[in-house]
Amino acid sequence: MLQIDLAGIKLRNFLILASGVVGSDVSMYLRAWENGIGAIVTKTFTIERREGFTTPIITAVRCGYLNAVGLENPGKEGMKPVIEYLKKCGIPTIVSIAGRDVDEFLQLASIAYESNADAVELNLSCPHAKGLGLEIGLDRELTVRIIKRIKDDFDMKVFPKLGLSSNVTEIAKSAEVAGADGVVLINTIRGMKIDIWLAKPVLSNKFGGLSGPAIHPIAVAVVYQAYEHLNIPIIASGGVWDWEDVVEFLMAGAKAVQIGSVLTDKGFEFIRETIENIKNFMNSRGYKSVEELIGVAHE
Ligand SMILES: Cc1cc2nc3c(=O)[nH]c(=O)nc-3n(C[C@H](O)[C@H](O)[C@H](O)COP(=O)(O)O)c2cc1C
């Protein structure tokens, strides 16, 4: 009932762990899997090890969180053991990577490919890491070149993760034409919180990425619009806080849905409860498979 074929990757259900939110510890990935997640996206890997920003790197705001972790990760040396371990456990593994140019993306994709990852998610949308992320994803030509080169060199699924922008649908379409197997919409949205008593921004990086319920309606609109222009699967990300939000994404046109910040708030049991609640909803409304839900809000 809940199984999907995501660009050829068979998943037991359409819920995917969003990159980075539970950190990069394999034990966290295993807990998500044990609680029923359909696939894991790893924390974003970069070529060099990154220590991340100094604290504070995350703060709660009304309706969500602001984070500027700074893409803390062990670098390319850390990729192989994580991917191979997850694959040994039978977990569909999507490896998030971020580079400064085409060559860095190719190097990282090559390690993911050799380690038998199911796909790479291209982080083209981190709103707070200078020279990486959003700066790349807003450059349509560069985005296209990165996707084309990875698809030319490796027989592997590629899912670019795009951030909010005025032309996100156009960039997604260009990604599709370049050979992307699916597109992830959206990442966190740049924001800031100021401590009025200290009269300065709360986060050490000043700017952060807003996640959680505040961004959900924005993400739904982006997915809905993209669905009308794309032929490749859309993987939704942004502000899922209860099972209804997941159904909303599916009805807007997403084939799979990533969950992130909610796990920090409600724990890994959220995955299990969401699956149960969606099954009950589908039974009560007569939906026999997920496919029947995808994009129904457009009819
Ligand atoms: C603490 C934290 C770390 C994150 N790290 C990454 C990351 O390394 N790579 C990435 O592509 N997205 C990262 N994200 C963004 C999430 O994957 C997700 O797209 C975003 O939080 C929106 O979904 P949510 O509202 O369900 O959390 C991070 C988000 C948070 C809150």
The ligand as an ORCA input file, in Angstrom:
! r2SCAN-3c Opt
* xyz 0 1
  C      20.019     21.129     12.059
  C      19.776     20.991     10.596
  C      20.809     20.527      9.759
  C      20.597     20.397      8.395
  N      21.617     19.945      7.601
  C      21.397     19.798      6.255
  C      22.429     19.289      5.413
  O      23.534     18.951      5.850
  N      22.164     19.181      4.084
  C      20.940     19.518      3.537
  O      20.742     19.391      2.322
  N      19.936     19.981      4.327
  C      20.144     20.125      5.658
  N      19.125     20.571      6.452
  C      17.816     20.876      5.843
  C      16.873     19.684      5.974
  O      17.346     18.558      5.294
  C      15.464     20.037      5.445
  O      15.511     20.221      4.050
  C      14.910     21.289      6.111
  O      15.168     21.271      7.503
  C      13.398     21.460      5.886
  O      12.682     20.376      6.383
  P      12.025     20.323      7.856
  O      11.213     21.574      8.008
  O      11.196     19.075      7.800
  O      13.143     20.243      8.835
  C      19.326     20.732      7.831
  C      18.293     21.183      8.669
  C      18.503     21.312     10.030
  C      17.363     21.798     10.890
*
